[in-house]
């Protein structure tokens, strides 16, 4: 809650926007890694069964 208030505070300048961009990039990377791992895991299960 505190972090979100700080990020969306007006007059924070480019730094706030940069933090938001970095955070969304990290989220995208984490999600793609999770999807990739899930796909590999499912393929491994299919091969084992």
PDB file with one MODEL, atoms N, CA, C and O in Angstrom:
MODEL        1
ATOM      1  N   UNK A   1       0.854  -1.197   0.000  1.00  0.00           N
ATOM      2  CA  UNK A   1       0.000   0.000   0.000  1.00  0.00           C
ATOM      3  C   UNK A   1       0.887   1.244   0.000  1.00  0.00           C
ATOM      4  O   UNK A   1       0.664   2.175  -0.773  1.00  0.00           O
ATOM      5  N   UNK A   2       1.889   1.250   0.869  1.00  0.00           N
ATOM      6  CA  UNK A   2       2.774   2.414   0.949  1.00  0.00           C
ATOM      7  C   UNK A   2       3.546   2.593  -0.352  1.00  0.00           C
ATOM      8  O   UNK A   2       3.693   3.708  -0.852  1.00  0.00           O
ATOM      9  N   UNK A   3       4.042   1.465  -0.901  1.00  0.00           N
ATOM     10  CA  UNK A   3       4.836   1.517  -2.125  1.00  0.00           C
ATOM     11  C   UNK A   3       3.985   2.058  -3.266  1.00  0.00           C
ATOM     12  O   UNK A   3       4.436   2.910  -4.032  1.00  0.00           O
ATOM     13  N   UNK A   4       2.742   1.560  -3.381  1.00  0.00           N
ATOM     14  CA  UNK A   4       1.862   2.017  -4.459  1.00  0.00           C
ATOM     15  C   UNK A   4       1.594   3.504  -4.351  1.00  0.00           C
ATOM     16  O   UNK A   4       1.579   4.208  -5.362  1.00  0.00           O
ATOM     17  N   UNK A   5       1.381   3.997  -3.123  1.00  0.00           N
ATOM     18  CA  UNK A   5       1.134   5.427  -2.940  1.00  0.00           C
ATOM     19  C   UNK A   5       2.357   6.223  -3.406  1.00  0.00           C
ATOM     20  O   UNK A   5       2.222   7.267  -4.044  1.00  0.00           O
ATOM     21  N   UNK A   6       3.550   5.718  -3.080  1.00  0.00           N
ATOM     22  CA  UNK A   6       4.757   6.447  -3.442  1.00  0.00           C
ATOM     23  C   UNK A   6       4.937   6.449  -4.962  1.00  0.00           C
ATOM     24  O   UNK A   6       5.336   7.457  -5.544  1.00  0.00           O
ATOM     25  N   UNK A   7       4.635   5.297  -5.608  1.00  0.00           N
ATOM     26  CA  UNK A   7       4.852   5.199  -7.055  1.00  0.00           C
ATOM     27  C   UNK A   7       3.884   6.097  -7.815  1.00  0.00           C
ATOM     28  O   UNK A   7       4.262   6.709  -8.814  1.00  0.00           O
ATOM     29  N   UNK A   8       2.631   6.182  -7.348  1.00  0.00           N
ATOM     30  CA  UNK A   8       1.621   6.926  -8.098  1.00  0.00           C
ATOM     31  C   UNK A   8       1.533   8.374  -7.630  1.00  0.00           C
ATOM     32  O   UNK A   8       0.649   9.112  -8.064  1.00  0.00           O
ATOM     33  N   UNK A   9       2.447   8.790  -6.743  1.00  0.00           N
ATOM     34  CA  UNK A   9       2.383  10.160  -6.232  1.00  0.00           C
ATOM     35  C   UNK A   9       2.698  11.139  -7.360  1.00  0.00           C
ATOM     36  O   UNK A   9       3.672  10.938  -8.086  1.00  0.00           O
ATOM     37  N   UNK A  10       1.903  12.187  -7.525  1.00  0.00           N
ATOM     38  CA  UNK A  10       2.174  13.187  -8.569  1.00  0.00           C
ATOM     39  C   UNK A  10       3.423  13.999  -8.228  1.00  0.00           C
ATOM     40  O   UNK A  10       3.707  14.249  -7.057  1.00  0.00           O
ATOM     41  N   UNK A  11       4.162  14.405  -9.254  1.00  0.00           N
ATOM     42  CA  UNK A  11       5.372  15.184  -9.030  1.00  0.00           C
ATOM     43  C   UNK A  11       6.553  14.315  -8.668  1.00  0.00           C
ATOM     44  O   UNK A  11       7.606  14.827  -8.289  1.00  0.00           O
ATOM     45  N   UNK A  12       6.395  13.003  -8.780  1.00  0.00           N
ATOM     46  CA  UNK A  12       7.513  12.106  -8.493  1.00  0.00           C
ATOM     47  C   UNK A  12       8.527  12.155  -9.628  1.00  0.00           C
ATOM     48  O   UNK A  12       9.700  11.838  -9.431  1.00  0.00           O
ATOM     49  N   UNK A  13       8.076  12.552 -10.817  1.00  0.00           N
ATOM     50  CA  UNK A  13       8.985  12.706 -11.939  1.00  0.00           C
ATOM     51  C   UNK A  13       9.222  11.385 -12.652  1.00  0.00           C
ATOM     52  O   UNK A  13       8.500  10.413 -12.430  1.00  0.00           O
ATOM     53  N   UNK A  14      10.243  11.353 -13.516  1.00  0.00           N
ATOM     54  CA  UNK A  14      10.511  10.166 -14.341  1.00  0.00           C
ATOM     55  C   UNK A  14      10.890   8.956 -13.496  1.00  0.00           C
ATOM     56  O   UNK A  14      10.712   7.816 -13.926  1.00  0.00           O
ATOM     57  N   UNK A  15      11.416   9.200 -12.290  1.00  0.00           N
ATOM     58  CA  UNK A  15      11.873   8.067 -11.482  1.00  0.00           C
ATOM     59  C   UNK A  15      10.698   7.153 -11.135  1.00  0.00           C
ATOM     60  O   UNK A  15      10.830   5.930 -11.174  1.00  0.00           O
ATOM     61  N   UNK A  16       9.564   7.737 -10.799  1.00  0.00           N
ATOM     62  CA  UNK A  16       8.386   6.925 -10.484  1.00  0.00           C
ATOM     63  C   UNK A  16       7.953   6.112 -11.681  1.00  0.00           C
ATOM     64  O   UNK A  16       7.624   4.932 -11.557  1.00  0.00           O
ATOM     65  N   UNK A  17       7.953   6.749 -12.850  1.00  0.00           N
ATOM     66  CA  UNK A  17       7.560   6.040 -14.063  1.00  0.00           C
ATOM     67  C   UNK A  17       8.559   4.925 -14.365  1.00  0.00           C
ATOM     68  O   UNK A  17       8.176   3.837 -14.797  1.00  0.00           O
ATOM     69  N   UNK A  18       9.839   5.204 -14.134  1.00  0.00           N
ATOM     70  CA  UNK A  18      10.875   4.207 -14.392  1.00  0.00           C
ATOM     71  C   UNK A  18      10.671   3.003 -13.478  1.00  0.00           C
ATOM     72  O   UNK A  18      10.792   1.860 -13.918  1.00  0.00           O
ATOM     73  N   UNK A  19      10.360   3.259 -12.206  1.00  0.00           N
ATOM     74  CA  UNK A  19      10.135   2.156 -11.267  1.00  0.00           C
ATOM     75  C   UNK A  19       8.962   1.307 -11.725  1.00  0.00           C
ATOM     76  O   UNK A  19       9.013   0.080 -11.648  1.00  0.00           O
ATOM     77  N   UNK A  20       7.894   1.960 -12.206  1.00  0.00           N
ATOM     78  CA  UNK A  20       6.727   1.219 -12.690  1.00  0.00           C
ATOM     79  C   UNK A  20       7.114   0.368 -13.894  1.00  0.00           C
ATOM     80  O   UNK A  20       6.695  -0.784 -14.005  1.00  0.00           O
ATOM     81  N   UNK A  21       7.921   0.940 -14.802  1.00  0.00           N
ATOM     82  CA  UNK A  21       8.343   0.199 -15.994  1.00  0.00           C
ATOM     83  C   UNK A  21       9.176  -1.013 -15.598  1.00  0.00           C
ATOM     84  O   UNK A  21       8.977  -2.107 -16.125  1.00  0.00           O
ATOM     85  N   UNK A  22      10.110  -0.818 -14.668  1.00  0.00           N
ATOM     86  CA  UNK A  22      10.969  -1.923 -14.223  1.00  0.00           C
ATOM     87  C   UNK A  22      10.119  -3.001 -13.565  1.00  0.00           C
ATOM     88  O   UNK A  22      10.322  -4.192 -13.804  1.00  0.00           O
ATOM     89  N   UNK A  23       9.162  -2.579 -12.730  1.00  0.00           N
ATOM     90  CA  UNK A  23       8.318  -3.554 -12.038  1.00  0.00           C
ATOM     91  C   UNK A  23       7.499  -4.366 -13.042  1.00  0.00           C
ATOM     92  O   UNK A  23       7.392  -5.586 -12.910  1.00  0.00           O
ATOM     93  N   UNK A  24       6.920  -3.694 -14.047  1.00  0.00           N
ATOM     94  CA  UNK A  24       6.120  -4.440 -15.022  1.00  0.00           C
ATOM     95  C   UNK A  24       7.010  -5.376 -15.837  1.00  0.00           C
ATOM     96  O   UNK A  24       6.591  -6.479 -16.186  1.00  0.00           O
ATOM     97  N   UNK A  25       8.225  -4.949 -16.141  1.00  0.00           N
ATOM     98  CA  UNK A  25       9.140  -5.816 -16.879  1.00  0.00           C
ATOM     99  C   UNK A  25       9.463  -7.061 -16.058  1.00  0.00           C
ATOM    100  O   UNK A  25       9.490  -8.172 -16.588  1.00  0.00           O
ATOM    101  N   UNK A  26       9.710  -6.868 -14.756  1.00  0.00           N
ATOM    102  CA  UNK A  26      10.012  -8.009 -13.875  1.00  0.00           C
ATOM    103  C   UNK A  26       8.814  -8.951 -13.829  1.00  0.00           C
ATOM    104  O   UNK A  26       8.973 -10.170 -13.893  1.00  0.00           O
ATOM    105  N   UNK A  27       7.610  -8.379 -13.717  1.00  0.00           N
ATOM    106  CA  UNK A  27       6.396  -9.213 -13.660  1.00  0.00           C
ATOM    107  C   UNK A  27       6.265 -10.033 -14.940  1.00  0.00           C
ATOM    108  O   UNK A  27       5.948 -11.221 -14.893  1.00  0.00           O
ATOM    109  N   UNK A  28       6.510  -9.392 -16.088  1.00  0.00           N
ATOM    110  CA  UNK A  28       6.393 -10.101 -17.369  1.00  0.00           C
ATOM    111  C   UNK A  28       7.404 -11.247 -17.430  1.00  0.00           C
ATOM    112  O   UNK A  28       7.071 -12.348 -17.867  1.00  0.00           O
ATOM    113  N   UNK A  29       8.636 -10.989 -16.993  1.00  0.00           N
ATOM    114  CA  UNK A  29       9.673 -12.027 -17.032  1.00  0.00           C
ATOM    115  C   UNK A  29       9.292 -13.186 -16.115  1.00  0.00           C
ATOM    116  O   UNK A  29       9.418 -14.350 -16.495  1.00  0.00           O
ATOM    117  N   UNK A  30       8.824 -12.866 -14.904  1.00  0.00           N
ATOM    118  CA  UNK A  30       8.458 -13.924 -13.949  1.00  0.00           C
ATOM    119  C   UNK A  30       7.325 -14.773 -14.516  1.00  0.00           C
ATOM    120  O   UNK A  30       7.359 -16.000 -14.428  1.00  0.00           O
ATOM    121  N   UNK A  31       6.323 -14.118 -15.096  1.00  0.00           N
ATOM    122  CA  UNK A  31       5.176 -14.854 -15.634  1.00  0.00           C
ATOM    123  C   UNK A  31       5.625 -15.758 -16.784  1.00  0.00           C
ATOM    124  O   UNK A  31       5.206 -16.912 -16.861  1.00  0.00           O
ATOM    125  N   UNK A  32       6.472 -15.243 -17.673  1.00  0.00           N
ATOM    126  CA  UNK A  32       6.908 -16.068 -18.807  1.00  0.00           C
ATOM    127  C   UNK A  32       7.744 -17.253 -18.323  1.00  0.00           C
ATOM    128  O   UNK A  32       7.635 -18.351 -18.869  1.00  0.00           O
ATOM    129  N   UNK A  33       8.579 -17.038 -17.301  1.00  0.00           N
ATOM    130  CA  UNK A  33       9.381 -18.141 -16.754  1.00  0.00           C
ATOM    131  C   UNK A  33       8.453 -19.196 -16.146  1.00  0.00           C
ATOM    132  O   UNK A  33       8.654 -20.396 -16.337  1.00  0.00           O
ATOM    133  N   UNK A  34       7.430 -18.735 -15.407  1.00  0.00           N
ATOM    134  CA  UNK A  34       6.483 -19.683 -14.800  1.00  0.00           C
ATOM    135  C   UNK A  34       5.768 -20.488 -15.884  1.00  0.00           C
ATOM    136  O   UNK A  34       5.618 -21.704 -15.767  1.00  0.00           O
ATOM    137  N   UNK A  35       5.328 -19.797 -16.944  1.00  0.00           N
ATOM    138  CA  UNK A  35       4.627 -20.494 -18.036  1.00  0.00           C
ATOM    139  C   UNK A  35       5.563 -21.515 -18.683  1.00  0.00           C
ATOM    140  O   UNK A  35       5.167 -22.646 -18.967  1.00  0.00           O
ATOM    141  N   UNK A  36       6.799 -21.101 -18.908  1.00  0.00           N
ATOM    142  CA  UNK A  36       7.768 -21.997 -19.535  1.00  0.00           C
ATOM    143  C   UNK A  36       8.001 -23.227 -18.661  1.00  0.00           C
ATOM    144  O   UNK A  36       7.993 -24.353 -19.159  1.00  0.00           O
ATOM    145  N   UNK A  37       8.209 -23.016 -17.357  1.00  0.00           N
ATOM    146  CA  UNK A  37       8.449 -24.126 -16.443  1.00  0.00           C
ATOM    147  C   UNK A  37       7.237 -25.052 -16.394  1.00  0.00           C
ATOM    148  O   UNK A  37       7.378 -26.275 -16.358  1.00  0.00           O
ATOM    149  N   UNK A  38       6.042 -24.454 -16.393  1.00  0.00           N
ATOM    150  CA  UNK A  38       4.821 -25.275 -16.377  1.00  0.00           C
ATOM    151  C   UNK A  38       4.749 -26.133 -17.636  1.00  0.00           C
ATOM    152  O   UNK A  38       4.415 -27.315 -17.562  1.00  0.00           O
ATOM    153  N   UNK A  39       5.061 -25.545 -18.791  1.00  0.00           N
ATOM    154  CA  UNK A  39       5.036 -26.297 -20.039  1.00  0.00           C
ATOM    155  C   UNK A  39       6.042 -27.433 -20.015  1.00  0.00           C
ATOM    156  O   UNK A  39       5.728 -28.542 -20.445  1.00  0.00           O
ATOM    157  N   UNK A  40       7.259 -27.174 -19.514  1.00  0.00           N
ATOM    158  CA  UNK A  40       8.284 -28.224 -19.441  1.00  0.00           C
ATOM    159  C   UNK A  40       7.829 -29.320 -18.482  1.00  0.00           C
ATOM    160  O   UNK A  40       8.004 -30.509 -18.750  1.00  0.00           O
ATOM    161  N   UNK A  41       7.242 -28.905 -17.361  1.00  0.00           N
ATOM    162  CA  UNK A  41       6.773 -29.871 -16.359  1.00  0.00           C
ATOM    163  C   UNK A  41       5.683 -30.761 -16.941  1.00  0.00           C
ATOM    164  O   UNK A  41       5.694 -31.976 -16.742  1.00  0.00           O
ATOM    165  N   UNK A  42       4.738 -30.152 -17.663  1.00  0.00           N
ATOM    166  CA  UNK A  42       3.649 -30.927 -18.266  1.00  0.00           C
ATOM    167  C   UNK A  42       4.202 -31.878 -19.323  1.00  0.00           C
ATOM    168  O   UNK A  42       3.763 -33.024 -19.414  1.00  0.00           O
ATOM    169  N   UNK A  43       5.157 -31.415 -20.118  1.00  0.00           N
ATOM    170  CA  UNK A  43       5.748 -32.276 -21.148  1.00  0.00           C
ATOM    171  C   UNK A  43       6.461 -33.454 -20.482  1.00  0.00           C
ATOM    172  O   UNK A  43       6.376 -34.585 -20.959  1.00  0.00           O
ATOM    173  N   UNK A  44       7.162 -33.186 -19.381  1.00  0.00           N
ATOM    174  CA  UNK A  44       7.848 -34.258 -18.653  1.00  0.00           C
ATOM    175  C   UNK A  44       6.841 -35.260 -18.111  1.00  0.00           C
ATOM    176  O   UNK A  44       7.075 -36.467 -18.175  1.00  0.00           O
ATOM    177  N   UNK A  45       5.716 -34.772 -17.575  1.00  0.00           N
ATOM    178  CA  UNK A  45       4.679 -35.674 -17.055  1.00  0.00           C
ATOM    179  C   UNK A  45       4.147 -36.546 -18.178  1.00  0.00           C
ATOM    180  O   UNK A  45       3.975 -37.752 -18.007  1.00  0.00           O
ATOM    181  N   UNK A  46       3.886 -35.932 -19.332  1.00  0.00           N
ATOM    182  CA  UNK A  46       3.344 -36.685 -20.464  1.00  0.00           C
ATOM    183  C   UNK A  46       4.335 -37.789 -20.871  1.00  0.00           C
ATOM    184  O   UNK A  46       3.930 -38.904 -21.199  1.00  0.00           O
ATOM    185  N   UNK A  47       5.611 -37.472 -20.845  1.00  0.00           N
ATOM    186  CA  UNK A  47       6.614 -38.445 -21.263  1.00  0.00           C
ATOM    187  C   UNK A  47       6.684 -39.595 -20.252  1.00  0.00           C
ATOM    188  O   UNK A  47       6.854 -40.752 -20.637  1.00  0.00           O
ATOM    189  N   UNK A  48       6.553 -39.277 -18.964  1.00  0.00           N
ATOM    190  CA  UNK A  48       6.676 -40.305 -17.929  1.00  0.00           C
ATOM    191  C   UNK A  48       5.478 -41.237 -17.932  1.00  0.00           C
ATOM    192  O   UNK A  48       5.622 -42.438 -17.703  1.00  0.00           O
ATOM    193  N   UNK A  49       4.284 -40.688 -18.194  1.00  0.00           N
ATOM    194  CA  UNK A  49       3.074 -41.506 -18.023  1.00  0.00           C
ATOM    195  C   UNK A  49       2.819 -42.455 -19.182  1.00  0.00           C
ATOM    196  O   UNK A  49       1.838 -43.198 -19.166  1.00  0.00           O
TER     197      UNK A  49
ENDMDL
END
